[in-house]
Amino acid sequence: MKRLLSIHAWLVFAFLYLPIAVIVALSFNQSRFGVRFTGFTFDWYVRLFSNERILEYLTNTLIVAVVSTVVSTVLGTLLAVGLVRHRFRWQNALRYLLYVPVVVPDVVMGISLLLLFDVVRDAIGWPRLSLFTIILAHISFQIAYVTLVVRARLMLLDPSLEEAAKDLGATPWLTFREVTLPLIMPGVVSGALLAFSLSLDDFVVTFFTAGPGSTTLPLYIYSSVKLGVSPEIHALSTLMVGITILVLLLGTLFWRKRA
């Protein structure tokens, strides 16, 4: 039985990661067409970084990911603290509403945000579709993920630690800064990494909320694939996978250090 489970696990990992390994291998292939490996080269990476348009799209992607992650992490952490440590009207309804951005299909999310931006623009003449609207759209679903992760961490935290700090004369803000925040920091970092990863590779919501001059890497890859997959796309996909893995490794190292 143990042997069968091990074989099943390896098959699952192969199914998940073998396509990624193929893309990585093809990004170093000299052949421009087909999947036959004819030699090792870095030419596609050189061409990739010499392409000014791709560098612009990479900059746009990082701006959206970083800004939306920072904002959603702050707002999501505060929302989680409010849901766990305070009592107010409609609290249970708000708690269940957090799952809506998680379970709603991305297409529905993208269309609804596009319609919302259109209604607001018709009313006040702003905002037009741009990087700003992409950032707002990403924050709208990132907050839910950050809140759920931080809330799970807070549920495991003993409230008596915060009560002890208050009994010793600490103000609510001082208690949060010196006691609560350090204890929930692994959850905050995990939520931020999850939000960053979701923003980095989001296509559907970005597609509906992007405007002229606000193309991101996922949008560029999609438009390029329709014309034929080139080794430059393989190289770009490999770099995106590498950035995601690097972020996850940094998060793991931070988690182990905190532990």
Secondary structure, 3 states (H helix, E strand, C coil): CHHHHHHHHHHHHHHHHHHHHHHHHHCCECCCCCCCCCCECCHHHHHHHCCHHHHHHHHHHHHHHHHHHHHHHHHHHHHHHHHHHCCCCCHHHHHHHCCHHHHCCHHHHHHHHHHHHHHHHHHHCCCCCCHHHHHHHHHHHHHHHHHHHHHHHHHCCCHHHHHHHHHCCCCHHHHHHHHHHHHHHHHHHHHHHHHHHHHHCCCHHHHHHCCCCCCCHHHHHHHHHCCCCCHHHHHHHHHHHHHHHHHHHHHHHHHHHHC
